[in-house]
Amino acid sequence: MSAHSSDPRHSLPTLGVVLVGAGSGTRLGAGVPKAFVELHGRTLIEFGISVVTSLPHSGHLAIVVPDARAAQTLALIDAIVPSDSAWDVSVVGGGRERHESVRFGLEALPDTVDTVLVHDAARPFASAALFERVIMEVRRTGDSVVPALPVADTLKRVDEAGVIHETVDRAPLVAVQTPQGFPRELLATAHGARPDEHATHPPTDDAEVVQRAGGQVRTVPGELRAHKLTTPEDLPLLEYFLAANVAGLDVEA
């Protein structure tokens, strides 16, 4: 459903963003979908809407939420996105699994969009600079691009009883984040390529969807502030990043 349509005189969008907020957040145990958990009176999805529509592009933002949260999301958009924004915004009902929700968001983007970013609403403090870094690398290379951080902890391989069997070399390993960027046609084709495999072994991110279809994925530097809310233990970290944003502190230094 369309929530916000900007001035028809602005240029047709070539950039699309799918903001994924349809997850139930079972591990969080908050009683509401993760995207609608509040930090200091603002839902996580509000932070995502704000950063995407602040990007200096003509774009289309497709927000994927549970059907029961559509009306609330429409109201949030009206409150956040100015009427003269260069961004068009629509709200889409989510699927049973994340990859379905992303596919529904992709289908909501206009045909003029050639570059797509997929972002988790559960990463509310990913910066505009990170979005721009991903966009620029997708357009420079024509490949899929994900933000990544080096793994700092020592990694051990354990068995079902918790007994350590070996230390894993962490040098070639990274932890990936969102927003993840793709040429639109490549991502859409990948999502339609292996429906049976996606159903039996759901991919955990869109980079995996593309790789299953044979696509190449590059990395760009990620950032600490793009931390994801998964369990209650993540909330203090997000509170810290919010306070750092308000204070103008550089948490990446």
N, C-alpha and C positions, 0 to 999 in steps of 0.2 A: 504494500500500500504506500502511496506517495505521502510523505509528511511535509516536505518543504521543497518548493520549486523556486529557484532564483530567477533573476531578471532574464527573460528570453533573449535579450540582446547579447548576453555573454557568450564566449566561444564554446563550441560543443566539447564536452569533456573527453579527453583521451586518457585520463587517469581515473581508475576506480579503486575504492577501498572497501573490502568486506570486513566489517567489524563483528566478530563472532562472540555472541553473548547468550547463547542458548543452552549452555551447560547447566546441569542441576546443582553442581557443587557438593556432591554427596560427602566427599572426604572433609570438606570444610565444616559441615554440620551447622550451617548458619540459619537453616530454615527458609532461605530464599535462594534463587539462582545466584551464582557467584557474581555475575555482572551487576547485580542489584544490591550487593553488600555496600554499606555506607561507610565512608571515612569522613569524619567531621561534617556530617550532614549532606555529603554528596555521594551518589552512587558511583561505582567504578565505571559504569558505562558513560556517565557524564564526562569524566576525564577523557575517555577515548574520543567521544564526539568533539570535544573542545579542541584537542590537539589535531585531529584530522582536518577539521574545517578551518584551522588556522594556517594550513599549508598554502603557499602562494601559487596555487594552481586552480584551473577550472576543473572540477572533479565531481564524481558521483560517489556518495557514501551509501552503501547498503548495510543496514544494521540488522543482524539476525538474532532474534530473541524468541523465547517461548511465546506461543500465541496469547497466553493469558497476560503477558506483559506488553503487548503491542500498544495499547492505549496509553500506558504510562510512558513508554518510549516516545510516542508521538508528542506528548506534552513536554517531555524533556527537550526534544528537538526544537519545538516552538520557543522554548525559553532560552536556549543556548545559541541557536544559529540565526544571525540577523537576516532580515528580509532581503538585503542586497548582497548576500553572500555569493561568491563564485561557485559554491558547492550546492548541488542538488542532493537531497537525502531521501531515502526510502526505507521502510521497515518491512522485514520479511520474516515469516514464521520459520522456526528451526526444524531440523530433522531429528531422527532417532540417534544418530551418531554425528560426531563433529564433521566428518567428511561430507555427510549429506547437507549439513547446515551451510558449509562453504559452497557446495554446488548450488544450493538454492540462492545464496547471495550472488554468485557469479551470474546466474540466469537473470537476476534483477538489474544488472548493469546494462546501460545502453550500448548499442552496436559500435558507437564511436570510440569506446574505451579500448585501448590496445595494451595498456600496462595496468596490472592489478597487484595491489598489496592486500595480504590477508593478515589481520591483526586480532589477537586475543584481547577481549575487553578485560580479562583478568590480569593484564599487564598495563595498569592505568598510567604509569609514569614514563613510558617510552617517550623519548623526546622528539620534537619536530626534526631535530638534526639527524636522528637515527632514521626517521622516515625518508628524509632527503637523501641520505647516504645510500639507502637501498634503492630508491627510485633511480638515482644517477647511475648506479652500477648495472641495473637491469637494462637501462637504455643504452649504456655504453657497450655492453657485451652481448645483449640479446639472450642471455642465459637467465636461469632462475637464481635468486640471491637470498641468502638468509644471514641475519646477524649472528655472530658466534663469539663466545668467551672461552679462553683457555681454561682447562680444568685445573684447579689449584690443589685439591685434596689428593692424597695417595689413594689409589683404587685397588681393591682386593676382590678376587673372584672367590665366592663361597658356595658351599653346597646347601641342600635343603635344611640341614641341621645347623647351619650357621658356621661351619668349620671353614677356615680360610685354606685355599689350595694354592693360590699364587697371587703375586702382585702384578697388576696390569700396567703396562707402559702407558703413561698418560700423555706423552709428548704428541702423538697424532690425534688426540681426542679433544673435542670441543663440546661445549654446551650451547645449544642453539635456542634462539629466541624468536619473537615476532616484533615488528612486521616482517613478513616474508614476501618477496616480490617476484613477479613472473610476467613474461609476455602472456597476454590474456589467452590467445589461441592455444598456446602450449599447455597452460593450466587446465583450460576447459577440456581439451582433448585427453589429458591425463586422468581427469576425474571420470571420464566416460569409458576409459580403456579397460579397467579390470573390476567391474562391479561385483563379481562373485568373490574375488580375493578380498576386496574392501569389506564385503559383508562378513566373511569368516575371520579375517585378520585385519580389523580396522586400523588404518594408518594413524599415527599419533600427530603428524603435522603434514603440511602440504608439500614440503620438500620430499617427504617419503612417497607421497602420491606421484610426484613427478619422476622420482628415481625408479619407482616400480614400472613406469612407462618408458624407461630408458633415457630419461632426460638428465642433463648435467646440472649440478647445483654448485654455485660458488658461495663463498662467505665474505662478509665484511665485518669489521670490528663491531661487536655488540656493546652494551653498556649495563652497568650494575643497576641503574635505576629502572631498567625494563624487567624487573623481577616479577614473577608470576604468583598470584594468590592461589594456593592449592590447599593448604591446611591452616589451622588456627595459628601455628607457629610463624606463618608468613606475615600476619597482620602487623606485628611490631616493626618489621622491616619496611612495610609500605607506609606506616605512620612516620617512620624516619625520613623516607624519601619525600613524603608530602611536606614535612617540616623543612627539609632542605630546600625544596622548591620555593616555599614561601620566603625563606631567609636568603634565597639567591646563592646557596652554597653549591660548590662543584664537588659532587660526591664521586666523580670519576678520577679525581686527581690523586 
